[in-house]
């Protein structure tokens, strides 16, 4: 009888408090996810959302083993073929890869279930993505980024104005919170595995606005795409949902959530650099600014926000890496 020999190799992580290790043996590969901080979200809830997706025929990593007391779980290994990597490699295939990503998003958005048992045997109910949560996230821009580039004297006034504009935009969202939202539905979290497209990094999922994940995918800070490609992918989503969605309302919510999300991202990346000494994300901030500029131009709803951002964060600041 052959003995099973295993090797563990640390693999590239993300912006969370988790560490990932690839476990290789002569039977199968797996991923060990280790998290001592935010353990419930990063292990228990992560697997619960994966289970909910799997139950609804969406490809997500299966749980092989849990060792919650020792801060880890062992899950299915999807390999290394992220859509990000495939887009970089297959330039001519971009539209097809994005369309397959939209197809996956639509399947996720068909899920009506919002309760699943976690591996402790307890029910987990997916929370609602309330506006106050969206506000707290967008406020990270004021808390971390504005603080760095605004004088102490001006900062309170600037932040009051920014936060007022964020609240105004959130009050103008029209679509109900009734869709499963991944919240990080971008090309680095979508993977090709066994000729199928699946998703990872699901632990932040909530029930919210269907335009949020669409904005995450199309206005992705990690992967630069042309306005033409963005429009093709957006229109593909619209075409597949034309009987369910008012196109004027979808565009309104898409643009607002893209701007709010990229403000949050700028705040998070500044926090990662300042608090956690993870400076690699700073190089993505200029692209986040470009996405904000793209969605705020030629739309009166953003006039107030655009004015306060243009006055206090000129081009010279926005291009800093």
C-alpha positions as CSV (number, residue, x, y, z in Angstrom):
1,X,0.0,0.0,0.0
2,X,1.4,3.4,-1.0
3,X,2.0,5.9,1.8
4,X,0.6,9.4,1.3
5,X,3.3,12.0,1.5
6,X,2.2,15.6,1.7
7,X,4.1,18.9,1.2
8,X,2.9,22.3,2.1
9,X,3.8,25.5,0.2
10,X,2.7,29.0,1.1
11,X,1.0,30.7,-1.9
12,X,0.2,34.3,-2.6
13,X,-2.5,35.7,-0.4
14,X,-4.8,38.7,-0.6
15,X,-5.6,41.8,1.4
16,X,-7.3,39.9,4.2
17,X,-5.9,38.4,7.4
18,X,-5.7,34.9,5.9
19,X,-2.8,32.8,4.8
20,X,-3.0,30.1,2.1
21,X,-0.9,27.0,1.7
22,X,-1.1,24.4,-1.2
23,X,-1.0,20.9,0.2
24,X,0.3,18.4,-2.4
25,X,0.3,14.7,-2.2
26,X,0.1,11.7,-4.5
27,X,-3.7,11.6,-4.2
28,X,-4.9,15.2,-4.7
29,X,-4.0,18.8,-4.0
30,X,-5.9,21.0,-1.6
31,X,-5.7,24.5,0.0
32,X,-5.2,25.1,3.7
33,X,-6.7,28.4,4.7
34,X,-5.3,29.7,8.0
35,X,-6.9,32.7,9.9
36,X,-6.4,33.6,13.5
37,X,-7.9,37.1,13.1
38,X,-11.6,37.5,12.0
39,X,-11.7,33.7,12.2
40,X,-15.5,33.4,12.0
41,X,-15.7,35.4,8.7
42,X,-12.6,33.9,7.1
43,X,-13.3,30.3,7.9
44,X,-16.8,29.5,9.1
45,X,-18.7,32.1,7.0
46,X,-16.4,31.5,4.0
47,X,-17.3,27.9,3.9
48,X,-21.0,28.6,4.5
49,X,-21.2,30.8,1.5
50,X,-19.3,28.3,-0.6
51,X,-21.8,25.6,0.5
52,X,-24.7,27.8,-0.4
53,X,-23.2,28.3,-3.9
54,X,-22.4,24.6,-4.4
55,X,-26.0,23.7,-3.3
56,X,-27.2,26.0,-6.1
57,X,-24.9,24.4,-8.7
58,X,-22.3,27.2,-8.7
59,X,-18.6,26.1,-8.6
60,X,-17.0,27.1,-5.3
61,X,-14.3,25.3,-3.2
62,X,-15.6,22.3,-1.3
63,X,-14.7,21.8,2.3
64,X,-12.5,18.7,2.9
65,X,-11.7,19.2,6.5
66,X,-12.1,21.7,9.3
67,X,-9.8,22.4,12.2
68,X,-11.5,25.4,13.6
69,X,-9.9,25.1,17.0
70,X,-6.5,25.4,15.2
71,X,-7.7,28.3,13.0
72,X,-7.8,26.5,9.7
73,X,-9.9,24.7,7.1
74,X,-8.8,22.5,4.2
75,X,-10.7,23.1,0.9
76,X,-10.6,22.2,-2.8
77,X,-7.8,23.5,-4.9
78,X,-8.9,25.3,-8.0
79,X,-5.4,25.7,-9.4
80,X,-4.0,28.9,-10.7
81,X,-6.1,29.8,-13.7
82,X,-7.7,33.0,-12.5
83,X,-9.6,35.0,-15.2
84,X,-7.1,37.8,-14.4
85,X,-4.3,35.5,-15.5
86,X,-6.2,34.3,-18.6
87,X,-7.0,37.9,-19.6
88,X,-3.3,38.8,-19.4
89,X,-2.4,35.7,-21.5
90,X,-5.3,35.6,-24.0
91,X,-5.6,39.2,-25.2
92,X,-7.8,38.2,-28.2
93,X,-10.2,36.3,-25.9
94,X,-11.1,39.1,-23.5
95,X,-14.7,39.5,-24.6
96,X,-15.4,35.8,-24.3
97,X,-13.8,35.6,-20.8
98,X,-15.9,38.5,-19.6
99,X,-19.1,37.2,-21.1
100,X,-18.5,33.9,-19.3
101,X,-18.0,35.9,-16.1
102,X,-21.3,37.7,-16.7
103,X,-23.0,34.3,-17.3
104,X,-21.7,33.1,-13.9
105,X,-22.8,36.4,-12.2
106,X,-26.3,35.9,-13.6
107,X,-26.5,32.3,-12.2
108,X,-25.4,33.6,-8.8
109,X,-28.1,36.3,-9.0
110,X,-30.8,33.7,-9.6
111,X,-30.2,32.2,-6.1
112,X,-33.1,32.9,-3.8
113,X,-31.8,31.0,-0.7
114,X,-30.3,33.1,2.1
115,X,-29.8,30.5,4.9
116,X,-27.3,27.7,5.0
117,X,-25.9,25.4,7.7
118,X,-22.2,26.0,8.5
119,X,-19.8,23.2,9.4
120,X,-20.7,23.6,13.1
121,X,-24.3,22.6,12.2
122,X,-25.8,26.0,12.9
123,X,-27.8,28.1,10.4
124,X,-26.1,31.1,8.9
125,X,-28.4,33.8,7.4
126,X,-26.8,36.0,4.8
127,X,-27.1,39.6,6.1
128,X,-28.6,42.5,4.1
129,X,-26.2,45.0,2.5
130,X,-27.9,48.1,4.1
131,X,-27.0,51.6,3.1
132,X,-25.4,52.3,6.4
133,X,-22.9,49.5,5.7
134,X,-22.2,51.0,2.2
135,X,-21.7,54.4,3.9
136,X,-19.3,53.0,6.5
137,X,-17.2,51.4,3.7
138,X,-17.2,54.5,1.5
139,X,-16.2,56.6,4.7
140,X,-12.9,54.7,4.7
141,X,-11.9,57.2,2.0
142,X,-12.3,60.1,4.5
143,X,-10.9,58.1,7.4
144,X,-7.6,57.1,5.7
145,X,-7.0,58.7,2.4
146,X,-8.4,62.3,2.9
147,X,-6.6,62.4,6.2
148,X,-3.2,61.8,4.5
149,X,-3.7,64.6,1.8
150,X,-5.6,67.2,3.7
151,X,-4.4,69.6,6.4
152,X,-5.6,69.1,9.9
153,X,-7.4,72.5,9.8
154,X,-9.3,71.7,6.6
155,X,-9.9,68.0,7.2
156,X,-13.2,68.2,9.3
157,X,-14.9,70.4,6.7
158,X,-13.7,68.4,3.8
159,X,-14.8,65.1,5.4
160,X,-18.3,66.5,6.3
161,X,-18.8,67.5,2.7
162,X,-17.6,64.2,1.2
163,X,-19.7,62.2,3.6
164,X,-22.7,64.3,2.9
165,X,-22.3,63.6,-0.9
166,X,-21.9,59.9,-0.3
167,X,-25.2,59.8,1.8
168,X,-26.9,61.8,-1.0
169,X,-25.8,59.2,-3.7
170,X,-26.8,56.3,-1.5
171,X,-30.3,57.9,-1.0
172,X,-30.6,57.8,-4.9
173,X,-30.1,54.0,-5.3
174,X,-33.3,52.5,-6.8
175,X,-32.8,48.7,-6.9
176,X,-34.0,46.6,-4.0
177,X,-31.6,44.6,-1.8
178,X,-32.8,41.2,-2.9
179,X,-29.8,39.6,-4.8
180,X,-26.9,37.5,-3.5
181,X,-23.9,39.9,-3.8
182,X,-20.4,38.4,-3.8
183,X,-18.9,41.9,-3.1
184,X,-15.5,41.1,-4.6
185,X,-16.7,39.8,-7.9
186,X,-13.6,40.7,-10.0
187,X,-11.3,38.8,-12.3
188,X,-8.8,37.8,-9.6
189,X,-11.6,35.9,-7.7
190,X,-13.0,34.1,-10.8
191,X,-11.2,30.9,-11.8
192,X,-11.4,28.3,-14.5
193,X,-11.4,24.8,-13.0
194,X,-12.3,21.6,-14.9
195,X,-13.5,23.6,-17.9
196,X,-15.9,25.5,-15.7
197,X,-15.9,29.0,-14.2
198,X,-16.0,29.2,-10.4
199,X,-15.5,31.7,-7.7
200,X,-13.4,32.1,-4.5
201,X,-13.1,34.6,-1.7
202,X,-16.8,34.6,-1.0
203,X,-16.8,35.3,2.7
204,X,-18.1,38.9,2.4
205,X,-21.3,38.0,0.5
206,X,-24.5,39.8,1.4
207,X,-28.0,40.3,0.1
208,X,-27.9,43.5,-1.8
209,X,-28.2,45.5,-5.1
210,X,-27.6,43.5,-8.3
211,X,-25.6,46.4,-9.8
212,X,-22.9,46.0,-7.2
213,X,-21.1,42.9,-8.5
214,X,-21.6,44.2,-12.1
215,X,-19.7,47.3,-11.1
216,X,-17.0,45.2,-9.3
217,X,-16.4,43.2,-12.5
218,X,-16.6,46.0,-15.1
219,X,-14.9,48.8,-13.1
220,X,-12.2,46.5,-11.6
221,X,-9.3,48.4,-10.1
222,X,-6.9,45.4,-10.7
223,X,-7.4,45.1,-14.4
224,X,-7.5,48.0,-16.8
225,X,-10.0,47.7,-19.6
226,X,-11.1,50.1,-22.4
227,X,-14.4,52.1,-22.2
228,X,-15.4,50.1,-25.4
229,X,-14.9,46.7,-23.6
230,X,-16.7,48.0,-20.5
231,X,-19.7,49.0,-22.6
232,X,-19.8,45.7,-24.5
233,X,-19.8,43.7,-21.2
234,X,-22.4,46.0,-19.6
235,X,-24.7,45.7,-22.6
236,X,-24.3,42.0,-22.6
237,X,-25.5,41.8,-19.0
238,X,-28.4,44.2,-19.9
239,X,-29.4,42.1,-22.9
240,X,-29.6,38.9,-20.8
241,X,-31.7,40.7,-18.1
242,X,-33.8,43.0,-20.3
243,X,-37.1,41.5,-19.0
244,X,-36.2,42.0,-15.3
245,X,-34.5,45.3,-15.3
246,X,-35.3,49.0,-16.1
247,X,-32.2,50.0,-18.0
248,X,-32.3,53.6,-16.7
249,X,-32.5,52.4,-13.1
250,X,-29.7,49.9,-13.6
251,X,-27.3,52.5,-15.1
252,X,-28.1,54.9,-12.2
253,X,-27.3,52.3,-9.5
254,X,-24.3,50.9,-11.5
255,X,-22.6,54.3,-11.7
256,X,-23.3,55.2,-8.1
257,X,-22.0,51.9,-6.7
258,X,-19.0,52.0,-8.9
259,X,-18.0,55.4,-7.5
260,X,-18.8,54.4,-3.9
261,X,-16.9,51.2,-4.3
262,X,-13.8,52.8,-5.7
263,X,-13.8,55.4,-3.0
264,X,-13.9,52.5,-0.5
265,X,-11.1,50.8,-2.3
266,X,-8.9,53.9,-2.2
267,X,-9.5,54.1,1.6
268,X,-8.8,50.4,2.1
269,X,-5.5,50.5,0.1
270,X,-4.4,53.6,2.0
271,X,-5.2,51.8,5.3
272,X,-3.3,48.7,4.2
273,X,-0.3,50.8,3.5
274,X,-0.4,52.9,6.6
275,X,-1.7,50.5,9.2
276,X,-0.6,47.1,7.9
277,X,2.5,48.1,6.0
278,X,1.2,46.5,2.8
279,X,2.3,49.1,0.3
280,X,1.9,47.1,-2.9
281,X,-1.8,48.2,-3.3
282,X,-0.9,51.9,-3.5
283,X,0.1,51.5,-7.2
284,X,-3.6,50.7,-7.9
285,X,-5.0,53.9,-6.5
286,X,-4.4,56.0,-9.7
287,X,-6.6,53.6,-11.6
288,X,-9.3,53.7,-8.9
289,X,-9.3,57.5,-9.4
290,X,-9.6,57.1,-13.2
291,X,-12.7,54.9,-12.7
292,X,-14.3,57.5,-10.4
293,X,-13.6,60.2,-13.0
294,X,-15.1,58.0,-15.8
295,X,-18.4,57.5,-13.9
296,X,-18.7,61.0,-12.5
297,X,-18.3,62.9,-15.8
298,X,-21.5,64.1,-17.6
299,X,-23.9,63.1,-14.8
300,X,-25.4,65.8,-12.7
301,X,-26.0,63.5,-9.8
302,X,-22.3,63.6,-9.1
303,X,-21.8,67.3,-9.4
304,X,-21.5,67.9,-5.6
305,X,-19.1,65.0,-5.1
306,X,-17.1,65.9,-8.1
307,X,-16.7,69.5,-6.9
308,X,-15.4,68.6,-3.5
309,X,-13.0,65.9,-4.9
310,X,-11.7,68.2,-7.7
311,X,-11.0,71.0,-5.2
312,X,-9.2,68.9,-2.6
313,X,-7.6,66.1,-4.6
314,X,-6.0,67.5,-7.8
315,X,-4.5,65.4,-10.6
316,X,-1.0,65.6,-8.9
317,X,-2.4,63.7,-5.8
318,X,-4.5,61.3,-7.8
319,X,-1.5,60.1,-9.8
320,X,0.7,59.3,-6.8
321,X,1.6,55.6,-6.5
